[in-house]
Amino acid sequence: MRRQADEVAARLSVLGAPTPVRPVLGLTGTAQPAGVQFADGVLLTNPDTVSQVITMSGLLTHDQRARIADLLAWAFPPAVSN
């Protein structure tokens, strides 16, 4: 996951939007952590808290998140089309 996060950060930098990227893994079922935990630099969370974590105030504004989402959609298109 860290390698993938590094690739995303590198691509954003090339596209003119250098942004720190932290890998996040949302676990479900019996694998769910209680709240938020870290394991070897990867943020572990559950479906109930993942959206709260990635939209924490002070990280990115709504407009910055929207721009990054657009850039990532362009930089990493779906592998298959409908």
mmCIF file of the N, C-alpha and C atoms, coordinates in Angstrom:
data_MODEL
# 
_entry.id   MODEL 
# 
loop_
_atom_site.group_PDB 
_atom_site.id 
_atom_site.type_symbol 
_atom_site.label_atom_id 
_atom_site.label_alt_id 
_atom_site.label_comp_id 
_atom_site.label_asym_id 
_atom_site.label_entity_id 
_atom_site.label_seq_id 
_atom_site.pdbx_PDB_ins_code 
_atom_site.Cartn_x 
_atom_site.Cartn_y 
_atom_site.Cartn_z 
_atom_site.occupancy 
_atom_site.B_iso_or_equiv 
_atom_site.pdbx_formal_charge 
_atom_site.auth_seq_id 
_atom_site.auth_comp_id 
_atom_site.auth_asym_id 
_atom_site.auth_atom_id 
_atom_site.pdbx_PDB_model_num 
ATOM 1   N N  . MET A 1 1  ? 0.815   -1.189 0.000   1.00 0.00 ? 1  MET A N  1 
ATOM 2   C CA . MET A 1 1  ? 0.000   0.000  0.000   1.00 0.00 ? 1  MET A CA 1 
ATOM 3   C C  . MET A 1 1  ? 0.862   1.258  0.000   1.00 0.00 ? 1  MET A C  1 
ATOM 4   N N  . ARG A 1 2  ? 1.980   1.198  0.682   1.00 0.00 ? 2  ARG A N  1 
ATOM 5   C CA . ARG A 1 2  ? 2.851   2.382  0.691   1.00 0.00 ? 2  ARG A CA 1 
ATOM 6   C C  . ARG A 1 2  ? 3.383   2.670  -0.709  1.00 0.00 ? 2  ARG A C  1 
ATOM 7   N N  . ARG A 1 3  ? 3.715   1.622  -1.461  1.00 0.00 ? 3  ARG A N  1 
ATOM 8   C CA . ARG A 1 3  ? 4.204   1.816  -2.825  1.00 0.00 ? 3  ARG A CA 1 
ATOM 9   C C  . ARG A 1 3  ? 3.132   2.495  -3.675  1.00 0.00 ? 3  ARG A C  1 
ATOM 10  N N  . GLN A 1 4  ? 1.896   2.070  -3.519  1.00 0.00 ? 4  GLN A N  1 
ATOM 11  C CA . GLN A 1 4  ? 0.797   2.686  -4.264  1.00 0.00 ? 4  GLN A CA 1 
ATOM 12  C C  . GLN A 1 4  ? 0.597   4.134  -3.839  1.00 0.00 ? 4  GLN A C  1 
ATOM 13  N N  . ALA A 1 5  ? 0.694   4.413  -2.543  1.00 0.00 ? 5  ALA A N  1 
ATOM 14  C CA . ALA A 1 5  ? 0.570   5.790  -2.054  1.00 0.00 ? 5  ALA A CA 1 
ATOM 15  C C  . ALA A 1 5  ? 1.686   6.657  -2.627  1.00 0.00 ? 5  ALA A C  1 
ATOM 16  N N  . ASP A 1 6  ? 2.894   6.102  -2.708  1.00 0.00 ? 6  ASP A N  1 
ATOM 17  C CA . ASP A 1 6  ? 4.023   6.843  -3.291  1.00 0.00 ? 6  ASP A CA 1 
ATOM 18  C C  . ASP A 1 6  ? 3.766   7.139  -4.771  1.00 0.00 ? 6  ASP A C  1 
ATOM 19  N N  . GLU A 1 7  ? 3.182   6.189  -5.496  1.00 0.00 ? 7  GLU A N  1 
ATOM 20  C CA . GLU A 1 7  ? 2.867   6.395  -6.909  1.00 0.00 ? 7  GLU A CA 1 
ATOM 21  C C  . GLU A 1 7  ? 1.813   7.494  -7.075  1.00 0.00 ? 7  GLU A C  1 
ATOM 22  N N  . VAL A 1 8  ? 0.806   7.492  -6.231  1.00 0.00 ? 8  VAL A N  1 
ATOM 23  C CA . VAL A 1 8  ? -0.232  8.528  -6.285  1.00 0.00 ? 8  VAL A CA 1 
ATOM 24  C C  . VAL A 1 8  ? 0.384   9.897  -5.992  1.00 0.00 ? 8  VAL A C  1 
ATOM 25  N N  . ALA A 1 9  ? 1.223   9.981  -4.963  1.00 0.00 ? 9  ALA A N  1 
ATOM 26  C CA . ALA A 1 9  ? 1.874   11.252 -4.615  1.00 0.00 ? 9  ALA A CA 1 
ATOM 27  C C  . ALA A 1 9  ? 2.758   11.737 -5.759  1.00 0.00 ? 9  ALA A C  1 
ATOM 28  N N  . ALA A 1 10 ? 3.498   10.827 -6.391  1.00 0.00 ? 10 ALA A N  1 
ATOM 29  C CA . ALA A 1 10 ? 4.358   11.204 -7.515  1.00 0.00 ? 10 ALA A CA 1 
ATOM 30  C C  . ALA A 1 10 ? 3.538   11.728 -8.682  1.00 0.00 ? 10 ALA A C  1 
ATOM 31  N N  . ARG A 1 11 ? 2.428   11.053 -8.979  1.00 0.00 ? 11 ARG A N  1 
ATOM 32  C CA . ARG A 1 11 ? 1.575   11.479 -10.096 1.00 0.00 ? 11 ARG A CA 1 
ATOM 33  C C  . ARG A 1 11 ? 0.966   12.851 -9.820  1.00 0.00 ? 11 ARG A C  1 
ATOM 34  N N  . LEU A 1 12 ? 0.511   13.078 -8.584  1.00 0.00 ? 12 LEU A N  1 
ATOM 35  C CA . LEU A 1 12 ? -0.048  14.386 -8.231  1.00 0.00 ? 12 LEU A CA 1 
ATOM 36  C C  . LEU A 1 12 ? 1.005   15.484 -8.360  1.00 0.00 ? 12 LEU A C  1 
ATOM 37  N N  . SER A 1 13 ? 2.221   15.180 -7.977  1.00 0.00 ? 13 SER A N  1 
ATOM 38  C CA . SER A 1 13 ? 3.294   16.157 -8.079  1.00 0.00 ? 13 SER A CA 1 
ATOM 39  C C  . SER A 1 13 ? 3.555   16.527 -9.536  1.00 0.00 ? 13 SER A C  1 
ATOM 40  N N  . VAL A 1 14 ? 3.610   15.524 -10.418 1.00 0.00 ? 14 VAL A N  1 
ATOM 41  C CA . VAL A 1 14 ? 3.813   15.773 -11.847 1.00 0.00 ? 14 VAL A CA 1 
ATOM 42  C C  . VAL A 1 14 ? 2.677   16.620 -12.418 1.00 0.00 ? 14 VAL A C  1 
ATOM 43  N N  . LEU A 1 15 ? 1.475   16.427 -11.895 1.00 0.00 ? 15 LEU A N  1 
ATOM 44  C CA . LEU A 1 15 ? 0.309   17.168 -12.383 1.00 0.00 ? 15 LEU A CA 1 
ATOM 45  C C  . LEU A 1 15 ? 0.171   18.550 -11.751 1.00 0.00 ? 15 LEU A C  1 
ATOM 46  N N  . GLY A 1 16 ? 1.153   18.942 -10.932 1.00 0.00 ? 16 GLY A N  1 
ATOM 47  C CA . GLY A 1 16 ? 1.147   20.273 -10.346 1.00 0.00 ? 16 GLY A CA 1 
ATOM 48  C C  . GLY A 1 16 ? 0.361   20.404 -9.057  1.00 0.00 ? 16 GLY A C  1 
ATOM 49  N N  . ALA A 1 17 ? 0.080   19.297 -8.413  1.00 0.00 ? 17 ALA A N  1 
ATOM 50  C CA . ALA A 1 17 ? -0.667  19.324 -7.150  1.00 0.00 ? 17 ALA A CA 1 
ATOM 51  C C  . ALA A 1 17 ? 0.049   18.464 -6.107  1.00 0.00 ? 17 ALA A C  1 
ATOM 52  N N  . PRO A 1 18 ? 1.292   18.863 -5.745  1.00 0.00 ? 18 PRO A N  1 
ATOM 53  C CA . PRO A 1 18 ? 2.012   18.046 -4.762  1.00 0.00 ? 18 PRO A CA 1 
ATOM 54  C C  . PRO A 1 18 ? 1.225   17.953 -3.454  1.00 0.00 ? 18 PRO A C  1 
ATOM 55  N N  . THR A 1 19 ? 0.950   16.733 -3.049  1.00 0.00 ? 19 THR A N  1 
ATOM 56  C CA . THR A 1 19 ? 0.119   16.482 -1.881  1.00 0.00 ? 19 THR A CA 1 
ATOM 57  C C  . THR A 1 19 ? 0.659   15.266 -1.144  1.00 0.00 ? 19 THR A C  1 
ATOM 58  N N  . PRO A 1 20 ? 0.813   15.362 0.174   1.00 0.00 ? 20 PRO A N  1 
ATOM 59  C CA . PRO A 1 20 ? 1.207   14.150 0.904   1.00 0.00 ? 20 PRO A CA 1 
ATOM 60  C C  . PRO A 1 20 ? 0.089   13.113 0.828   1.00 0.00 ? 20 PRO A C  1 
ATOM 61  N N  . VAL A 1 21 ? 0.456   11.869 0.661   1.00 0.00 ? 21 VAL A N  1 
ATOM 62  C CA . VAL A 1 21 ? -0.523  10.789 0.535   1.00 0.00 ? 21 VAL A CA 1 
ATOM 63  C C  . VAL A 1 21 ? -0.228  9.745  1.600   1.00 0.00 ? 21 VAL A C  1 
ATOM 64  N N  . ARG A 1 22 ? -1.234  9.399  2.359   1.00 0.00 ? 22 ARG A N  1 
ATOM 65  C CA . ARG A 1 22 ? -1.096  8.363  3.386   1.00 0.00 ? 22 ARG A CA 1 
ATOM 66  C C  . ARG A 1 22 ? -2.003  7.195  3.020   1.00 0.00 ? 22 ARG A C  1 
ATOM 67  N N  . PRO A 1 23 ? -1.448  5.979  3.018   1.00 0.00 ? 23 PRO A N  1 
ATOM 68  C CA . PRO A 1 23 ? -2.301  4.835  2.718   1.00 0.00 ? 23 PRO A CA 1 
ATOM 69  C C  . PRO A 1 23 ? -3.322  4.594  3.824   1.00 0.00 ? 23 PRO A C  1 
ATOM 70  N N  . VAL A 1 24 ? -4.561  4.328  3.408   1.00 0.00 ? 24 VAL A N  1 
ATOM 71  C CA . VAL A 1 24 ? -5.655  4.062  4.340   1.00 0.00 ? 24 VAL A CA 1 
ATOM 72  C C  . VAL A 1 24 ? -6.312  2.757  3.924   1.00 0.00 ? 24 VAL A C  1 
ATOM 73  N N  . LEU A 1 25 ? -6.543  1.892  4.880   1.00 0.00 ? 25 LEU A N  1 
ATOM 74  C CA . LEU A 1 25 ? -7.211  0.622  4.624   1.00 0.00 ? 25 LEU A CA 1 
ATOM 75  C C  . LEU A 1 25 ? -8.451  0.549  5.493   1.00 0.00 ? 25 LEU A C  1 
ATOM 76  N N  . GLY A 1 26 ? -9.624  0.503  4.840   1.00 0.00 ? 26 GLY A N  1 
ATOM 77  C CA . GLY A 1 26 ? -10.885 0.383  5.562   1.00 0.00 ? 26 GLY A CA 1 
ATOM 78  C C  . GLY A 1 26 ? -11.261 -1.090 5.682   1.00 0.00 ? 26 GLY A C  1 
ATOM 79  N N  . LEU A 1 27 ? -11.298 -1.598 6.887   1.00 0.00 ? 27 LEU A N  1 
ATOM 80  C CA . LEU A 1 27 ? -11.575 -3.013 7.133   1.00 0.00 ? 27 LEU A CA 1 
ATOM 81  C C  . LEU A 1 27 ? -13.023 -3.218 7.554   1.00 0.00 ? 27 LEU A C  1 
ATOM 82  N N  . THR A 1 28 ? -13.585 -4.348 7.166   1.00 0.00 ? 28 THR A N  1 
ATOM 83  C CA . THR A 1 28 ? -14.973 -4.662 7.507   1.00 0.00 ? 28 THR A CA 1 
ATOM 84  C C  . THR A 1 28 ? -15.042 -5.996 8.240   1.00 0.00 ? 28 THR A C  1 
ATOM 85  N N  . GLY A 1 29 ? -16.230 -6.314 8.720   1.00 0.00 ? 29 GLY A N  1 
ATOM 86  C CA . GLY A 1 29 ? -16.448 -7.600 9.381   1.00 0.00 ? 29 GLY A CA 1 
ATOM 87  C C  . GLY A 1 29 ? -15.631 -7.741 10.649  1.00 0.00 ? 29 GLY A C  1 
ATOM 88  N N  . THR A 1 30 ? -15.192 -8.954 10.913  1.00 0.00 ? 30 THR A N  1 
ATOM 89  C CA . THR A 1 30 ? -14.449 -9.217 12.156  1.00 0.00 ? 30 THR A CA 1 
ATOM 90  C C  . THR A 1 30 ? -13.056 -8.606 12.136  1.00 0.00 ? 30 THR A C  1 
ATOM 91  N N  . ALA A 1 31 ? -12.579 -8.174 10.964  1.00 0.00 ? 31 ALA A N  1 
ATOM 92  C CA . ALA A 1 31 ? -11.252 -7.557 10.870  1.00 0.00 ? 31 ALA A CA 1 
ATOM 93  C C  . ALA A 1 31 ? -11.257 -6.082 11.258  1.00 0.00 ? 31 ALA A C  1 
ATOM 94  N N  . GLN A 1 32 ? -12.437 -5.504 11.495  1.00 0.00 ? 32 GLN A N  1 
ATOM 95  C CA . GLN A 1 32 ? -12.531 -4.071 11.798  1.00 0.00 ? 32 GLN A CA 1 
ATOM 96  C C  . GLN A 1 32 ? -11.751 -3.701 13.047  1.00 0.00 ? 32 GLN A C  1 
ATOM 97  N N  . PRO A 1 33 ? -10.917 -2.665 12.946  1.00 0.00 ? 33 PRO A N  1 
ATOM 98  C CA . PRO A 1 33 ? -10.291 -2.157 14.160  1.00 0.00 ? 33 PRO A CA 1 
ATOM 99  C C  . PRO A 1 33 ? -11.300 -1.309 14.929  1.00 0.00 ? 33 PRO A C  1 
ATOM 100 N N  . ALA A 1 34 ? -11.078 -1.171 16.198  1.00 0.00 ? 34 ALA A N  1 
ATOM 101 C CA . ALA A 1 34 ? -11.913 -0.267 17.005  1.00 0.00 ? 34 ALA A CA 1 
ATOM 102 C C  . ALA A 1 34 ? -11.366 1.135  16.799  1.00 0.00 ? 34 ALA A C  1 
ATOM 103 N N  . GLY A 1 35 ? -12.096 1.952  16.064  1.00 0.00 ? 35 GLY A N  1 
ATOM 104 C CA . GLY A 1 35 ? -11.634 3.314  15.799  1.00 0.00 ? 35 GLY A CA 1 
ATOM 105 C C  . GLY A 1 35 ? -10.563 3.337  14.733  1.00 0.00 ? 35 GLY A C  1 
ATOM 106 N N  . VAL A 1 36 ? -9.490  4.096  14.992  1.00 0.00 ? 36 VAL A N  1 
ATOM 107 C CA . VAL A 1 36 ? -8.422  4.305  14.027  1.00 0.00 ? 36 VAL A CA 1 
ATOM 108 C C  . VAL A 1 36 ? -7.117  3.795  14.629  1.00 0.00 ? 36 VAL A C  1 
ATOM 109 N N  . GLN A 1 37 ? -6.363  3.046  13.838  1.00 0.00 ? 37 GLN A N  1 
ATOM 110 C CA . GLN A 1 37 ? -5.076  2.516  14.271  1.00 0.00 ? 37 GLN A CA 1 
ATOM 111 C C  . GLN A 1 37 ? -4.079  2.650  13.132  1.00 0.00 ? 37 GLN A C  1 
ATOM 112 N N  . PHE A 1 38 ? -2.797  2.541  13.450  1.00 0.00 ? 38 PHE A N  1 
ATOM 113 C CA . PHE A 1 38 ? -1.748  2.543  12.435  1.00 0.00 ? 38 PHE A CA 1 
ATOM 114 C C  . PHE A 1 38 ? -1.005  1.223  12.492  1.00 0.00 ? 38 PHE A C  1 
ATOM 115 N N  . ALA A 1 39 ? -0.635  0.701  11.334  1.00 0.00 ? 39 ALA A N  1 
ATOM 116 C CA . ALA A 1 39 ? 0.187   -0.502 11.251  1.00 0.00 ? 39 ALA A CA 1 
ATOM 117 C C  . ALA A 1 39 ? 1.233   -0.270 10.164  1.00 0.00 ? 39 ALA A C  1 
ATOM 118 N N  . ASP A 1 40 ? 2.465   -0.119 10.578  1.00 0.00 ? 40 ASP A N  1 
ATOM 119 C CA . ASP A 1 40 ? 3.574   0.061  9.636   1.00 0.00 ? 40 ASP A CA 1 
ATOM 120 C C  . ASP A 1 40 ? 3.317   1.215  8.667   1.00 0.00 ? 40 ASP A C  1 
ATOM 121 N N  . GLY A 1 41 ? 2.812   2.331  9.185   1.00 0.00 ? 41 GLY A N  1 
ATOM 122 C CA . GLY A 1 41 ? 2.571   3.513  8.373   1.00 0.00 ? 41 GLY A CA 1 
ATOM 123 C C  . GLY A 1 41 ? 1.262   3.527  7.614   1.00 0.00 ? 41 GLY A C  1 
ATOM 124 N N  . VAL A 1 42 ? 0.468   2.467  7.735   1.00 0.00 ? 42 VAL A N  1 
ATOM 125 C CA . VAL A 1 42 ? -0.829  2.400  7.055   1.00 0.00 ? 42 VAL A CA 1 
ATOM 126 C C  . VAL A 1 42 ? -1.915  2.682  8.084   1.00 0.00 ? 42 VAL A C  1 
ATOM 127 N N  . LEU A 1 43 ? -2.804  3.601  7.747   1.00 0.00 ? 43 LEU A N  1 
ATOM 128 C CA . LEU A 1 43 ? -3.922  3.933  8.617   1.00 0.00 ? 43 LEU A CA 1 
ATOM 129 C C  . LEU A 1 43 ? -4.996  2.866  8.462   1.00 0.00 ? 43 LEU A C  1 
ATOM 130 N N  . LEU A 1 44 ? -5.344  2.201  9.554   1.00 0.00 ? 44 LEU A N  1 
ATOM 131 C CA . LEU A 1 44 ? -6.393  1.179  9.556   1.00 0.00 ? 44 LEU A CA 1 
ATOM 132 C C  . LEU A 1 44 ? -7.636  1.771  10.187  1.00 0.00 ? 44 LEU A C  1 
ATOM 133 N N  . THR A 1 45 ? -8.755  1.628  9.522   1.00 0.00 ? 45 THR A N  1 
ATOM 134 C CA . THR A 1 45 ? -10.002 2.159  10.036  1.00 0.00 ? 45 THR A CA 1 
ATOM 135 C C  . THR A 1 45 ? -11.146 1.256  9.593   1.00 0.00 ? 45 THR A C  1 
ATOM 136 N N  . ASN A 1 46 ? -12.361 1.661  9.893   1.00 0.00 ? 46 ASN A N  1 
ATOM 137 C CA . ASN A 1 46 ? -13.532 0.880  9.507   1.00 0.00 ? 46 ASN A CA 1 
ATOM 138 C C  . ASN A 1 46 ? -14.473 1.765  8.693   1.00 0.00 ? 46 ASN A C  1 
ATOM 139 N N  . PRO A 1 47 ? -15.486 1.202  8.065   1.00 0.00 ? 47 PRO A N  1 
ATOM 140 C CA . PRO A 1 47 ? -16.377 2.005  7.223   1.00 0.00 ? 47 PRO A CA 1 
ATOM 141 C C  . PRO A 1 47 ? -17.046 3.165  7.952   1.00 0.00 ? 47 PRO A C  1 
ATOM 142 N N  . ASP A 1 48 ? -17.258 3.024  9.249   1.00 0.00 ? 48 ASP A N  1 
ATOM 143 C CA . ASP A 1 48 ? -17.921 4.091  10.001  1.00 0.00 ? 48 ASP A CA 1 
ATOM 144 C C  . ASP A 1 48 ? -17.026 5.310  10.203  1.00 0.00 ? 48 ASP A C  1 
ATOM 145 N N  . THR A 1 49 ? -15.722 5.130  10.195  1.00 0.00 ? 49 THR A N  1 
ATOM 146 C CA . THR A 1 49 ? -14.828 6.254  10.485  1.00 0.00 ? 49 THR A CA 1 
ATOM 147 C C  . THR A 1 49 ? -13.966 6.687  9.308   1.00 0.00 ? 49 THR A C  1 
ATOM 148 N N  . VAL A 1 50 ? -13.919 5.911  8.227   1.00 0.00 ? 50 VAL A N  1 
ATOM 149 C CA . VAL A 1 50 ? -13.020 6.267  7.135   1.00 0.00 ? 50 VAL A CA 1 
ATOM 150 C C  . VAL A 1 50 ? -13.362 7.631  6.537   1.00 0.00 ? 50 VAL A C  1 
ATOM 151 N N  . SER A 1 51 ? -14.632 7.942  6.341   1.00 0.00 ? 51 SER A N  1 
ATOM 152 C CA . SER A 1 51 ? -14.971 9.247  5.766   1.00 0.00 ? 51 SER A CA 1 
ATOM 153 C C  . SER A 1 51 ? -14.622 10.381 6.717   1.00 0.00 ? 51 SER A C  1 
ATOM 154 N N  . GLN A 1 52 ? -14.766 10.149 8.014   1.00 0.00 ? 52 GLN A N  1 
ATOM 155 C CA . GLN A 1 52 ? -14.383 11.170 8.992   1.00 0.00 ? 52 GLN A CA 1 
ATOM 156 C C  . GLN A 1 52 ? -12.879 11.423 8.948   1.00 0.00 ? 52 GLN A C  1 
ATOM 157 N N  . VAL A 1 53 ? -12.109 10.363 8.778   1.00 0.00 ? 53 VAL A N  1 
ATOM 158 C CA . VAL A 1 53 ? -10.652 10.484 8.758   1.00 0.00 ? 53 VAL A CA 1 
ATOM 159 C C  . VAL A 1 53 ? -10.192 11.260 7.531   1.00 0.00 ? 53 VAL A C  1 
ATOM 160 N N  . ILE A 1 54 ? -10.721 10.930 6.365   1.00 0.00 ? 54 ILE A N  1 
ATOM 161 C CA . ILE A 1 54 ? -10.208 11.564 5.153   1.00 0.00 ? 54 ILE A CA 1 
ATOM 162 C C  . ILE A 1 54 ? -10.733 12.974 4.933   1.00 0.00 ? 54 ILE A C  1 
ATOM 163 N N  . THR A 1 55 ? -11.711 13.405 5.714   1.00 0.00 ? 55 THR A N  1 
ATOM 164 C CA . THR A 1 55 ? -12.215 14.773 5.585   1.00 0.00 ? 55 THR A CA 1 
ATOM 165 C C  . THR A 1 55 ? -11.933 15.604 6.835   1.00 0.00 ? 55 THR A C  1 
ATOM 166 N N  . MET A 1 56 ? -10.973 15.178 7.632   1.00 0.00 ? 56 MET A N  1 
ATOM 167 C CA . MET A 1 56 ? -10.643 15.916 8.862   1.00 0.00 ? 56 MET A CA 1 
ATOM 168 C C  . MET A 1 56 ? -10.285 17.361 8.527   1.00 0.00 ? 56 MET A C  1 
ATOM 169 N N  . SER A 1 57 ? -10.755 18.273 9.344   1.00 0.00 ? 57 SER A N  1 
ATOM 170 C CA . SER A 1 57 ? -10.447 19.677 9.107   1.00 0.00 ? 57 SER A CA 1 
ATOM 171 C C  . SER A 1 57 ? -8.947  19.896 9.268   1.00 0.00 ? 57 SER A C  1 
ATOM 172 N N  . GLY A 1 58 ? -8.441  20.836 8.510   1.00 0.00 ? 58 GLY A N  1 
ATOM 173 C CA . GLY A 1 58 ? -7.026  21.159 8.574   1.00 0.00 ? 58 GLY A CA 1 
ATOM 174 C C  . GLY A 1 58 ? -6.176  20.390 7.584   1.00 0.00 ? 58 GLY A C  1 
ATOM 175 N N  . LEU A 1 59 ? -6.720  19.346 6.969   1.00 0.00 ? 59 LEU A N  1 
ATOM 176 C CA . LEU A 1 59 ? -5.933  18.587 6.003   1.00 0.00 ? 59 LEU A CA 1 
ATOM 177 C C  . LEU A 1 59 ? -6.037  19.222 4.620   1.00 0.00 ? 59 LEU A C  1 
ATOM 178 N N  . LEU A 1 60 ? -7.195  19.158 4.018   1.00 0.00 ? 60 LEU A N  1 
ATOM 179 C CA . LEU A 1 60 ? -7.447  19.760 2.710   1.00 0.00 ? 60 LEU A CA 1 
ATOM 180 C C  . LEU A 1 60 ? -8.821  20.399 2.722   1.00 0.00 ? 60 LEU A C  1 
ATOM 181 N N  . THR A 1 61 ? -8.965  21.466 1.964   1.00 0.00 ? 61 THR A N  1 
ATOM 182 C CA . THR A 1 61 ? -10.281 22.077 1.836   1.00 0.00 ? 61 THR A CA 1 
ATOM 183 C C  . THR A 1 61 ? -11.137 21.225 0.898   1.00 0.00 ? 61 THR A C  1 
ATOM 184 N N  . HIS A 1 62 ? -12.425 21.491 0.893   1.00 0.00 ? 62 HIS A N  1 
ATOM 185 C CA . HIS A 1 62 ? -13.328 20.777 -0.016  1.00 0.00 ? 62 HIS A CA 1 
ATOM 186 C C  . HIS A 1 62 ? -12.879 20.969 -1.460  1.00 0.00 ? 62 HIS A C  1 
ATOM 187 N N  . ASP A 1 63 ? -12.515 22.194 -1.846  1.00 0.00 ? 63 ASP A N  1 
ATOM 188 C CA . ASP A 1 63 ? -12.089 22.462 -3.217  1.00 0.00 ? 63 ASP A CA 1 
ATOM 189 C C  . ASP A 1 63 ? -10.801 21.713 -3.561  1.00 0.00 ? 63 ASP A C  1 
ATOM 190 N N  . GLN A 1 64 ? -9.867  21.641 -2.618  1.00 0.00 ? 64 GLN A N  1 
ATOM 191 C CA . GLN A 1 64 ? -8.628  20.899 -2.855  1.00 0.00 ? 64 GLN A CA 1 
ATOM 192 C C  . GLN A 1 64 ? -8.917  19.407 -3.042  1.00 0.00 ? 64 GLN A C  1 
ATOM 193 N N  . ARG A 1 65 ? -9.797  18.856 -2.209  1.00 0.00 ? 65 ARG A N  1 
ATOM 194 C CA . ARG A 1 65 ? -10.162 17.444 -2.349  1.00 0.00 ? 65 ARG A CA 1 
ATOM 195 C C  . ARG A 1 65 ? -10.816 17.189 -3.699  1.00 0.00 ? 65 ARG A C  1 
ATOM 196 N N  . ALA A 1 66 ? -11.689 18.091 -4.132  1.00 0.00 ? 66 ALA A N  1 
ATOM 197 C CA . ALA A 1 66 ? -12.365 17.937 -5.427  1.00 0.00 ? 66 ALA A CA 1 
ATOM 198 C C  . ALA A 1 66 ? -11.354 17.997 -6.572  1.00 0.00 ? 66 ALA A C  1 
ATOM 199 N N  . ARG A 1 67 ? -10.405 18.919 -6.506  1.00 0.00 ? 67 ARG A N  1 
ATOM 200 C CA . ARG A 1 67 ? -9.383  19.030 -7.563  1.00 0.00 ? 67 ARG A CA 1 
ATOM 201 C C  . ARG A 1 67 ? -8.533  17.770 -7.610  1.00 0.00 ? 67 ARG A C  1 
ATOM 202 N N  . ILE A 1 68 ? -8.125  17.278 -6.452  1.00 0.00 ? 68 ILE A N  1 
ATOM 203 C CA . ILE A 1 68 ? -7.305  16.071 -6.398  1.00 0.00 ? 68 ILE A CA 1 
ATOM 204 C C  . ILE A 1 68 ? -8.092  14.876 -6.939  1.00 0.00 ? 68 ILE A C  1 
ATOM 205 N N  . ALA A 1 69 ? -9.361  14.772 -6.579  1.00 0.00 ? 69 ALA A N  1 
ATOM 206 C CA . ALA A 1 69 ? -10.190 13.678 -7.091  1.00 0.00 ? 69 ALA A CA 1 
ATOM 207 C C  . ALA A 1 69 ? -10.268 13.734 -8.612  1.00 0.00 ? 69 ALA A C  1 
ATOM 208 N N  . ASP A 1 70 ? -10.439 14.921 -9.176  1.00 0.00 ? 70 ASP A N  1 
ATOM 209 C CA . ASP A 1 70 ? -10.491 15.066 -10.637 1.00 0.00 ? 70 ASP A CA 1 
ATOM 210 C C  . ASP A 1 70 ? -9.164  14.665 -11.274 1.00 0.00 ? 70 ASP A C  1 
ATOM 211 N N  . LEU A 1 71 ? -8.050  15.121 -10.686 1.00 0.00 ? 71 LEU A N  1 
ATOM 212 C CA . LEU A 1 71 ? -6.732  14.775 -11.224 1.00 0.00 ? 71 LEU A CA 1 
ATOM 213 C C  . LEU A 1 71 ? -6.488  13.268 -11.165 1.00 0.00 ? 71 LEU A C  1 
ATOM 214 N N  . LEU A 1 72 ? -6.873  12.649 -10.061 1.00 0.00 ? 72 LEU A N  1 
ATOM 215 C CA . LEU A 1 72 ? -6.658  11.209 -9.921  1.00 0.00 ? 72 LEU A CA 1 
ATOM 216 C C  . LEU A 1 72 ? -7.533  10.420 -10.887 1.00 0.00 ? 72 LEU A C  1 
ATOM 217 N N  . ALA A 1 73 ? -8.758  10.886 -11.114 1.00 0.00 ? 73 ALA A N  1 
ATOM 218 C CA . ALA A 1 73 ? -9.637  10.214 -12.075 1.00 0.00 ? 73 ALA A CA 1 
ATOM 219 C C  . ALA A 1 73 ? -9.033  10.273 -13.471 1.00 0.00 ? 73 ALA A C  1 
ATOM 220 N N  . TRP A 1 74 ? -8.368  11.371 -13.793 1.00 0.00 ? 74 TRP A N  1 
ATOM 221 C CA . TRP A 1 74 ? -7.722  11.508 -15.093 1.00 0.00 ? 74 TRP A CA 1 
ATOM 222 C C  . TRP A 1 74 ? -6.437  10.681 -15.153 1.00 0.00 ? 74 TRP A C  1 
ATOM 223 N N  . ALA A 1 75 ? -5.641  10.728 -14.078 1.00 0.00 ? 75 ALA A N  1 
ATOM 224 C CA . ALA A 1 75 ? -4.336  10.063 -14.061 1.00 0.00 ? 75 ALA A CA 1 
ATOM 225 C C  . ALA A 1 75 ? -4.434  8.553  -13.955 1.00 0.00 ? 75 ALA A C  1 
ATOM 226 N N  . PHE A 1 76 ? -5.494  8.065  -13.320 1.00 0.00 ? 76 PHE A N  1 
ATOM 227 C CA . PHE A 1 76 ? -5.671  6.628  -13.122 1.00 0.00 ? 76 PHE A CA 1 
ATOM 228 C C  . PHE A 1 76 ? -7.049  6.212  -13.640 1.00 0.00 ? 76 PHE A C  1 
ATOM 229 N N  . PRO A 1 77 ? -7.214  6.167  -14.963 1.00 0.00 ? 77 PRO A N  1 
ATOM 230 C CA . PRO A 1 77 ? -8.527  5.793  -15.513 1.00 0.00 ? 77 PRO A CA 1 
ATOM 231 C C  . PRO A 1 77 ? -8.862  4.338  -15.191 1.00 0.00 ? 77 PRO A C  1 
ATOM 232 N N  . PRO A 1 78 ? -10.142 4.000  -15.241 1.00 0.00 ? 78 PRO A N  1 
ATOM 233 C CA . PRO A 1 78 ? -10.535 2.605  -14.989 1.00 0.00 ? 78 PRO A CA 1 
ATOM 234 C C  . PRO A 1 78 ? -9.842  1.656  -15.970 1.00 0.00 ? 78 PRO A C  1 
ATOM 235 N N  . ALA A 1 79 ? -9.527  0.472  -15.511 1.00 0.00 ? 79 ALA A N  1 
ATOM 236 C CA . ALA A 1 79 ? -8.864  -0.521 -16.358 1.00 0.00 ? 79 ALA A CA 1 
ATOM 237 C C  . ALA A 1 79 ? -9.794  -1.057 -17.437 1.00 0.00 ? 79 ALA A C  1 
ATOM 238 N N  . VAL A 1 80 ? -11.085 -1.059 -17.167 1.00 0.00 ? 80 VAL A N  1 
ATOM 239 C CA . VAL A 1 80 ? -12.070 -1.523 -18.133 1.00 0.00 ? 80 VAL A CA 1 
ATOM 240 C C  . VAL A 1 80 ? -13.169 -0.483 -18.261 1.00 0.00 ? 80 VAL A C  1 
ATOM 241 N N  . SER A 1 81 ? -13.794 -0.433 -19.408 1.00 0.00 ? 81 SER A N  1 
ATOM 242 C CA . SER A 1 81 ? -14.905 0.501  -19.586 1.00 0.00 ? 81 SER A CA 1 
ATOM 243 C C  . SER A 1 81 ? -16.194 -0.291 -19.699 1.00 0.00 ? 81 SER A C  1 
ATOM 244 N N  . ASN A 1 82 ? -17.305 0.394  -19.452 1.00 0.00 ? 82 ASN A N  1 
ATOM 245 C CA . ASN A 1 82 ? -18.622 -0.261 -19.501 1.00 0.00 ? 82 ASN A CA 1 
ATOM 246 C C  . ASN A 1 82 ? -19.049 -0.515 -20.906 1.00 0.00 ? 82 ASN A C  1 
# 
